[in-house]
């Protein structure tokens, strides 16, 4: 799982978004956490709790909606951040790459539901390449929108895992994406700007093969 301690450059902040005493390393939170290491532990523990919960709730033939995406984010981070499950209100970039402007997120998420979620969920393909292609398209488009202030990548990987389970695959192991494949992953997301999903499809194929298929 990729480290949640990496932060983003922001613009247009109406107020300070960082926890006082954290040296601008921890976002303002409901628990008053000022250590990035402690926050990483808390967010990870809450993510595992959320995954366990969702594994018992998601149905094999469930067609996901954007409301499901928002609800997953809320369940994960509602005890940590006041904005859990809500569209971000700030513009963010990472490594010089700008994600979708905050003001267009609602429209883009509606389009994401029509063009990706409605087409690729429930994910019940039998061909492994088709599964990887579905996972790639959904993941890339969600990452380009980056609807939340924090946790987009981790939520995206959790959602890909749920889609894979619908297709009869085991839990996906994304550990390589935080190591050797990190830069390759970011390049695959950027390629999605031109609707080039093959780089991400290849990464998902490797994940599937490395997850005990």
KAGISUL-V810267 format. One record per backbone hydrogen bond with DSSP energy under -0.5 kcal/mol. NH is the residue of the N-H (numbers start at 1). CO is the residue of the C=O. If there is no record, write none. Layout:
nh = [NH/NH]
co = [CO/CO]
This chain:
nh = [6/9/11/19/22/25/28/30/32/36/39/40/41/42/43/44/45/46/47/48/49/50/51/52/53/54/55/56/56/57/58/62/64/69/70/71/72/73/74/75/76/77/78/80/81/84/86/88/91/93/94/97/98/99/100/104/105/108/109/110/111/112/113/114/115/116/117/118/120/121/124/131/132/133/134/135/136/137/138/139/140/141/142/143/144/145/146/155/156/157/158/159/160/161/162/163/164/165/166/167/168/169/174/177/178/179/181/182/185/186/187/188/189/190/191/192/192/193/194/195/196/197/201/202/203/204/205/206/207/208/209/210/211/212/213]
co = [3/93/91/26/19/22/17/80/29/34/35/36/37/38/39/40/41/42/43/44/45/46/47/48/49/50/51/52/53/54/54/59/62/65/66/67/68/69/70/71/72/73/74/77/77/81/83/147/11/9/97/94/96/92/144/101/102/104/105/106/107/108/109/110/111/112/112/113/116/117/122/127/128/129/130/131/132/133/134/135/136/137/138/139/140/141/142/151/152/153/154/155/156/157/158/159/160/161/162/163/165/164/172/174/175/176/176/179/181/182/183/184/185/186/187/188/189/190/191/192/191/195/197/198/199/200/201/202/203/204/205/206/208/209/208]
